């Protein structure tokens, strides 16, 4: 359910959640992090033109987070089917246990 609801949603960090670091001398944050961000395909900078304090968000969409928790959108229907099987099995298991343990059984009378 998580992958179907938040897939491709943009990630917006709160002000205190950004990773903050200093850029090297004579480089903007975008120049410093550009190669790394293009290689990994993740994250964004709050201000790529800043030269002193860089603020970096590690995810730009929720899909990268979903991969870390092993719930990619490509497996959403498979996971939904497994969840449905789990629910149906537990409902029938509970009904069977109720019948087995709580419903009185008629014992055949000897004649």
N, C-alpha and C positions, 0 to 999 in steps of 0.2 A: 504494500500500500504506500510505503514511503516513496518508492521510486516513481510511481505513477502521479503522485501529487506534487512533488517538488522538482521533477526532471526539467532541465533547461531553465529553471528559475534563476534570475540573477542574484548573486550574493552581495549584500551591502553590509559592510562592517560598521559597528558603532565606533565612535571616536577613540575609545580606549582599547579596541581590539586589533588595531593595525600593528604590524611589526614595524618598529621604528629603528632606523639605523642611519649612520652618517655616510654620505657618498664621498668617494676619493676627491682630492683636490682637482679643480678645473674640469669636473664632470658633472653633468646633471644626473638626476636619478634615472631618467629614461635611458641615457647612454650607458650608465653603469649596469642596469638590470635588463636592458633590452635583449641581449644575447641569451641570458638565462631564461627569460620569460618566453622568448620565441622557441627555444629548444624544448622546454617542458610543456608549453602550451597552457600554462596555468597562471593565475594571478593577475593583478593589476596594481598600478601605482596610483595613489590619490592625486599627486601632482608630479607628472613626469618631468616638468621643467624646474623643479626645486633643486637647489645646489647645496643645501646644508642638511636638512633633516628629511629623509625619505620615509614615506609611509606606504607599506606594502600589504596587500591583501592576498593571501595564498590561493584563494579560489575566486574565479569570476562567474562561474555557474555552479549550481548544486550538483551537476553530474560528476564533477571531480570528487566531491564529498561522498557521493553514492558509491563510487568505485572503492573508496577506502573502507566502507562498511559492507562491501560485497553485495550491493543491491543495485546493479546497473539497470537502466530502463529496458535494455534489450531482453532481460529475463523477467519482465513484469508479469506477463501472462502465465509463465510457468510458475512463478511464485504465487500468483493468485490461485492457480489450480491446486497447488500444494496446500495453501491455506484452507481452501474449500474442502479438500479431502480430510484435512485435520479436524475441521469443525464437524463435518458429517460423521466421521469416525467417533468423535467424542460424544456427540448426541446419542448415537446408537449404542455406544458403550455404556453411557449413563442409564439409558432406558433398559438395557439388558441387565445391568447390575441391580437396578431397582426391582425388576421382575424377579430376578434370582433371589434377592435377599429379603424383599418386603412383601411381595404378593404371596398370599397363602396358597399352598398347593393342596389340592384334594387328593388324599390318599385313597386308593381303592379299598373298599370294605370287603372283608372276607365273608362269604355267605356259607 
